[in-house]
Amino acid sequence: MNIKMEVDMSDEKTSDDYVIDFIKAFKAVEDEMEPYKEHRRDLKKNYVENGWLSKEDLRFAVRAYRMMKSGDDFDQFTNIYENISKKVGV
């Protein structure tokens, strides 16, 4: 028994179709995140306006948080930073 399968190529997605699908889904996620991003901006602004922290303090706090979150070894980072800064002279 011979079975022939016909494939309608017009129903198959192209790479461009997948890119468009991805962009639509990505935009939806970005749109959902916007209120949280706005809240984060307001939080930083509040700390600066009240004089509790400077913008530089906030940047370092965020960096420290991200290092802790990713499990980076702070001592190792410090050693590398000190060695590089001595060699570069910065």
N, C-alpha and C positions, 0 to 999 in steps of 0.2 A: 504494500500500500504506500503510495507516494502522497505526501501531504505538502502542499505548497503554502507557504506563509507569505502574505503580502504585507509589506510594511509601508504605511503611509508616511513618507518623509516630512510631510507638512505638520504632522503632530509631534515630531521630535523637537526638543528645545536645542537651540544653538547656544554657543558660549555667550553671545550678546544677550540672549534671553535670560540666562542665568545672572549675568552682570546686572541687568535691569531688576530682576527679582531681588538680588542681594542689596542693591541700592535702596529699593523700596523698604525692605526689612530693616536695613541699617538706619534709614531715616526715621522709621517708626520707633526704633530703640532710642535714637538720639532725642526725639521729641518727648518720649517718656522720661528721659533723664533730665531734661531741662529744668523742671522745678527743683530738683535736688541740686543741680549746679547753681541755680539762683540762690538757693538757701546757703550753700557753701560760700558764695561771694558775699552775701549779706553777713554771715558769721564773721568772716575775715574783716569786713568793713567795720562791723560793730567793735571788734577788739582794737582796731586802729583808732577809730573815732573816740573811744573811751580812754585811750592812752594806756591800755593794758599791755599791748605789744606793738612793736613797730612792724612795718611790712617785712623787713629783714628777719625779725624774730619769727614771724609767721612762716616765711620761706624755709628757715632752718627747722622749725617744728614739723612742717610737712615733710621735709626730707628725712628727718629722724623717724617720723612715723612710717614712711614708706620703706626705709631700711629695716626697721623692726618687723614690719609686716612681711617683707620678703625673706626675712631670716638672715640678712647680711650680718657678717661678723664685724662689729664696730671697731674692735681692737685691730683687726687685720686692715680695715679701711684706713684707720688712723696711721698705722705704720706705713702703708703704701703712700698715703697722702704726704706724710712728713718726708719720706725718702724722695718722692718726686719733687716736692717744693724746694728741697735743698739742692737738688741737681739742676732744676730749672731756674732757681733763683727768684721765684715769685713770692 
